Amino acid sequence: MKGFTLLEVMVALAILAGVILTVITSYNYHLAVIARDRQETEAVLLARARLDDPEFLKQEQKSGTFAPQHPEIAWVVGRTPADIPMVDRLTFTVSWDGERHKLTLVKFLERTTGGTTP
């Protein structure tokens, strides 16, 4: 007899289906990881640019978005006294995807005249 039996073909197809399913699942997982990392990197870069802007610390605004380029990314800033004398802790929280994802950057600043607001 030459060729494969039906049972051998069925086993080979089952193994092939398992391998293909594993590859597709792995590919989708890694695409999701790449998308999440891209969003986090974009949020961190936007936050750092805002914190490094000397004019930002002079503003009274405590929340907003990165409109017009990124209106879907929101930010909130808060300033509280740190445990170190004459130092304030500035927390800059960035959120996106309807506040499902957040990250916070912290910066320590020399305390200005008595106030605790940015």
C-alpha positions as CSV (number, residue, x, y, z in Angstrom):
1,M,0.0,0.0,0.0
2,K,1.2,3.4,-0.8
3,G,0.0,6.7,0.7
4,F,-1.4,7.7,4.0
5,T,-4.4,6.3,5.9
6,L,-7.3,8.5,6.9
7,L,-6.3,8.3,10.5
8,E,-2.8,9.6,9.7
9,V,-4.2,12.5,7.7
10,M,-6.6,13.4,10.5
11,V,-3.8,13.4,13.1
12,A,-1.6,15.5,10.9
13,L,-4.4,18.0,10.4
14,A,-5.1,18.2,14.1
15,I,-1.4,18.9,14.9
16,L,-1.3,21.5,12.1
17,A,-4.5,23.2,13.5
18,G,-3.0,23.3,16.9
19,V,0.2,24.9,15.7
20,I,-1.6,27.4,13.6
21,L,-3.9,28.4,16.5
22,T,-0.9,28.8,18.7
23,V,0.9,31.0,16.2
24,I,-2.1,33.2,15.6
25,T,-2.8,33.6,19.3
26,S,0.9,34.6,20.0
27,Y,0.8,37.0,17.1
28,N,-2.4,38.7,18.4
29,Y,-0.9,38.9,21.9
30,H,2.2,40.6,20.7
31,L,0.3,43.1,18.6
32,A,-1.6,44.1,21.7
33,V,1.6,44.4,23.7
34,I,3.1,46.6,21.0
35,A,-0.1,48.8,20.9
36,R,0.0,49.2,24.7
37,D,3.7,50.1,24.7
38,R,3.2,52.6,22.0
39,Q,0.4,54.3,24.0
40,E,2.5,54.4,27.1
41,T,5.5,55.7,25.4
42,E,3.4,58.5,23.7
43,A,1.9,59.4,27.1
44,V,5.3,59.5,28.8
45,L,6.8,61.7,26.1
46,L,3.9,64.1,26.2
47,A,4.0,64.3,30.0
48,R,7.8,64.9,30.1
49,A,7.5,67.6,27.5
50,R,4.8,69.3,29.5
51,L,6.8,69.0,32.8
52,D,9.9,70.3,31.1
53,D,8.2,73.4,29.8
54,P,9.1,76.3,32.1
55,E,5.8,78.1,31.3
56,F,3.8,75.1,32.4
57,L,4.7,75.5,36.1
58,K,3.6,79.2,36.0
59,Q,0.1,78.3,34.9
60,E,-2.9,77.9,37.2
61,Q,-4.5,75.1,35.2
62,K,-4.6,71.8,37.1
63,S,-6.0,69.5,34.4
64,G,-6.5,69.4,30.6
65,T,-5.8,67.4,27.5
66,F,-3.0,67.4,24.9
67,A,-5.3,68.9,22.3
68,P,-5.2,69.5,19.4
69,Q,-2.7,66.8,18.6
70,H,-3.9,64.3,21.2
71,P,-7.3,65.2,22.6
72,E,-7.9,61.7,23.8
73,I,-5.0,61.9,26.3
74,A,-5.9,63.8,29.5
75,W,-3.7,65.1,32.3
76,V,-4.0,66.2,35.9
77,V,-1.4,67.9,38.0
78,G,-1.1,68.2,41.8
79,R,1.5,69.8,44.0
80,T,2.0,68.8,47.7
81,P,4.7,69.3,50.2
82,A,7.3,66.6,50.2
83,D,8.9,65.0,53.3
84,I,12.0,67.1,52.6
85,P,11.9,70.7,53.9
86,M,11.4,73.4,51.3
87,V,10.6,70.8,48.6
88,D,7.3,70.2,46.9
89,R,6.2,67.0,45.1
90,L,4.6,67.6,41.7
91,T,2.6,64.7,40.5
92,F,1.6,64.7,36.8
93,T,-1.0,62.0,36.0
94,V,-1.7,61.1,32.4
95,S,-4.8,59.0,31.4
96,W,-6.1,57.7,28.1
97,D,-8.7,55.2,26.8
98,G,-11.4,56.7,28.9
99,E,-9.2,56.7,32.0
100,R,-8.7,52.9,31.8
101,H,-5.0,53.4,31.5
102,K,-3.0,55.9,33.7
103,L,0.6,56.7,34.5
104,T,2.0,59.2,37.0
105,L,5.3,61.1,36.8
106,V,6.7,62.7,39.9
107,K,9.0,65.7,40.0
108,F,10.4,67.4,43.0
109,L,10.6,71.2,43.0
110,E,12.0,73.9,45.3
111,R,9.0,75.3,47.3
112,T,7.8,78.7,46.2
113,T,6.4,81.2,48.6
114,G,4.2,79.2,50.9
115,G,1.7,77.9,48.3
116,T,1.1,74.3,47.4
117,T,-0.5,74.8,44.0
118,P,1.4,74.7,40.8
